[in-house]
């Protein structure tokens, strides 16, 4: 029978102290890079998988983080912006020894609330990647003792990491005023169920007045978060407007790319006849034709900051931690805008 590997026999095989092996596995303490690499290479070679049960019993934690994509939001894992943030979140918490568990309302024949699933899986905390404000199950989860963070929802009692939407809209209006020199604008937003979209709409109305520009049509709301909804919104805008706007602002890049395709199919040239500006800077924005001028949200910073915040809430539950963290954004100018 093959003897079960433990940190003790691995330490003996490598002629090291068991404490050194533990430090390498748990990424704690001071261990030289040479020794760390030697231990990791050996663990990989022999196929050793650390047993977290002792750590779990000692700390009364499972070292598991629940992940929630609310089902009512119509945003899946394929969404380029949110999936990128989740990936950065995942990378950070895994380095700290935590595992992810996706929380769904229905698993096979079993249907439970988010909170019931979280309690069933004994998660230490929850990351709400995308939330729908009409999803009552989320409020039950947020109001529970389980620590929770989001990069989407702004709800009292929920710790949230978001980009500074008003800052992003001001950067756009400064660019329009100082570089594009146009004043006939239109705005295409995503669904009203998103707080981020609502903040961008509010900032749009604010800066239209502040900068003395004209909105030639009421805000057009896309029916969902993706390319097709942007295409349809572009059609709605063209049909509603009595004249073509000089610049169309769009609340997200996924929607904006659909807007670009819709305008092209209508025979409207971008940027010759109308400029288009997005928000997010998803990976495909620079590869589209024309490439998209947009506001860049730092997805890595969003994911990692949310991860750090959640782990702080888990490990130091009595500390007073800011409920909302806003991260700066920047304007990226590409081919979908042209100076007049």
N, C-alpha and C positions, 0 to 999 in steps of 0.2 A: 504494500500500500504506500502510495506517495504521501510523504509527510506534508501536512498543511503548512503553508508558508505564513510566517508572522514577521513583525518587525524585528523580533528577537533573533530568529535564525538567519534573517537577511543581514542583520548587524554582524552576526558571527561569521557569515560567509564573506562579508566585505571587510572584516576586522575593524569594525566601527562600533561606537556606542549605540544602543537602542534609541537613546534620546536624539542622536544625530539623524537617524532614519526618520524618526517622528517629526523632527523639525523640517526636513526636506518635504515629506508628504503633506504636512499641514502648512507649509510656507511660513514658518515662524522661526524666530531666533536667528542667530548669526552662524551661517555655514558658508564656507568658502565656495566660490563658483565651481572650482575644480571638483570638490567633493560632491556638491549638489548634482552636477552633471553626471558624475560617476554613479551615484545612487539612482538617479532617474533612468539612466541607460540600463542599469541592471534590473530595475523593477520592470521596465518594458521588455527586456529580454526574457525574463522568467514568467512574465504574465501575471505579476502580483497585483491584485485589486484590494486597496485598503478597505478595512471593515470600519464603517462609521458608527456601529452600534454602541461601542464604548463611549465615544464622544457624545452621542445622542443621550445616553443614559445619564452621563455626568452633567450635561447642560440642560436636560429636560427639553431639548429642541430636536427637531427632525432635520434641520438644515435643508429644508425644502421651501421654495418660493412658488406660490400659486400665480399662474398667468391667466388673465381674463381678457378676452376679446368679446365684448357684449354682443350677443347674436343679433340683437335688434338694430345694430349700427350698420349692417351691410358692408362691413370692412373685414376682409379676410387676411390671412397670412401673406397673400400675394401682393398686398398693397405695398408699393415700393418704399414709401416714406416710413410707415409704421413698422414694417418688417425690419428695416435697417436699424431703427432705434432699438427694437427688441433684440436684435443680434448683438449690439453693443452692450445692452443691459445683461444679456446672457453671458457674454464673455467675461464681464466684470465679476458677477456673482459666482460664477464657476471657479474663478481664480481664488475666491475667498472660501471655497469648499461647499458651496450651496448647489442644489439641483433644482431644476424647474419642473413644475407639474401643471399641465394645462387644465383649467377649471371650466367645465361645460355644464349646462343645465341637464343634459340628457346623455347618458352613457349606456348604450344598449337599451335594455328595457327599464333601466333605472333613471328616474327623473327626480332631481333634488334641486334646491336653490343653490346659488353660488356659495352662500354661507354654509349650508349643510355639506356641500362637497368639500369646502375648505376645512371644516371640522373633521370630516371623514378622513381626509388625507393628512390631517394634522400639520398643515402648513404653518411656517413661522411668520409669514407675511405674504402680502398679495401685491402684484403689479397689475394695475388696470391699464392696459395699453391703449385701448379705445373704449369709451363709454357712451351710452345713449342716456340722455337725461330723462327719458320716459321709461327706462328700465328700473322698475321698483326693486328688483332683486339686488341691484347695485347699492341702493341706499341702505338696505338691510346689512350688507357686507361692510359698507363704510362706517356704519354706526356701531359695529361690533368691536370687541377688544382686539381683533386681529389687526396689526399694523398694515397700512395700505398706502401706496403711492400711485400716481398717475402721470402720464405725459399728455393728457387730453382733457380730463374733466376738472372743473373748478367748482368744488362743493365744500361748504363749511365742514370742517372736521377731516377733510381729505388732504394729505400732503401732495402737492403737485409741482412738477417741473415743466415749464413751458417756455417757448420763445417769446420775446417781447414783440407782440403783434403790432402795437401802436408804433413802436420804433420802426418796424419794417414798413408800415404804411407811410410814415413820415419820410423815410428814405426814398420811397417811390415818388411821392409828391415833390420832394426837393429835386429829384432827377428830372421829372416832367417839367417843372418850372425852369430850372437852370440849364437843362440840356436839350430837351425835346421842344420846348417853347410852344406847347399846345394847351388848349383849355377845354376842349369838348371831350368829355370822358364817359365811360360806361364801366359798370362793375358786374362781374359774374361771380356769385358766391356758391359755396357748397350748401348742403342742407342746413336748415335752421337748428337742427338738433345738435350741431357742433358749436361748442362755446368759442373755439378758435375762429371759426368762420364768422360768428356773430361779432366778435371783437374787431375783426378786420372790416366788417360792414360798418360798425359804429365809427371806426377811425376814418373810413372813407367819407362818411357824411360830415365828420368833423373837419377834415382837411379840405374838402370841397368848398366849405364856407370860409375857412381860414385863408386859403390861397385864392379865393375869388374865382374858382373855376366852375364849369357847368357840367352837370350830369344830364345827358340828353335823354335818358330813359331811367325808369325805376330799376333798382337792383334786380337782376335776373338770378333766380335760385336754381341751380342744377339739382336734379332729383336724387343724385347719389354722389359718390366720391370719385368716380372713374372717368375714363376716356369718353365712353359713349354719352354719358350725361353732359360732358363738356361740348360734344358735337351738337347735341340737341339744344343745349342752352344757347349756342352760337346762332342756331336757326331761329330760336325764339327772339333773341336780341335783334337780329336783322329784320325780322318781321314786325317787331314793335317800334323800332326807332324810325323817326321821320327823316333822319339824316344819319350818315355814317359817323360814328365817333372817331376822333383822331387817335385815341388810345383806349384800349380795353384792359382793365385790371382784372385779374382772375385770382380767386382765393387759394388755389392750389395748382401745382404743376400738372398733376394727373388730369385735372379738368382742363387746364390751359392747353395741353397738347391736343385734346379733343376740339377745343375752340379753334386752334390753328388749322386743323383738318377741315372743320366745318366752314371756315372762312374761305379756304382754298377751293372747296367744292362749290361755293357760291360765286367764285370768280373774283373774290376780294383779295388783293395782294398785300402780304405782310412782309416788310414794314412800309412798302411804298404808299399804300392807301391808309393803313391803320397799323399802329404799333400795338404789341401785346406784351404784357408783363405778368409773370406768374408769381408763385410764392411756395417755397420749399427747397428748390434746387435738387430735385431727384436726379439720379445718375443719368437717366436718358435725356434730360433737358438739354444738355450740351450737344447731343448727337442728333436731335430732331432737325428737320429742315423747315423753316429756319430755326437755328438754335435759339433757345428761350432766355430772354432777359428775365431775371427772377430775384427773389429774396432768398438768400441761403440760410437755412436753419442748420445749426451744428448738430447733426444727428448723433454723432459720437458723444458729444458733451451731454446731450439730452439723456441718452441711454445710461451713460456712466454716472451722471449726477443723480438720476432716479435710483440707480442701484445703490450708490453710496448712502443716499437718504434713507432708503428702506432698511438697509443693514444697520444704520444708526438707530432707527426706530426700534428695530428688533433687539439690538444688543444693549441699548441705553434707553429703555422705555420711559424713564422719568425725566429725561432731559427736555428742556423747552426748545423746540426746533421750529424755525420759520415754516409756516404752512404753505406758502407759495414762493417758488424760486423762479425768477425770470432771467433767461439767458439772452445775450445780445445777438443780433443778426447782421447780415451785410448784404449790400446790393451787388449782384453780378450782372454786368452788361454784356449782352450777346447780340445776335443778328435780328431778333424780332422787334427791335426798336430802331428808329432812325431819327436823327436830328433834322428838324425842319430848317 
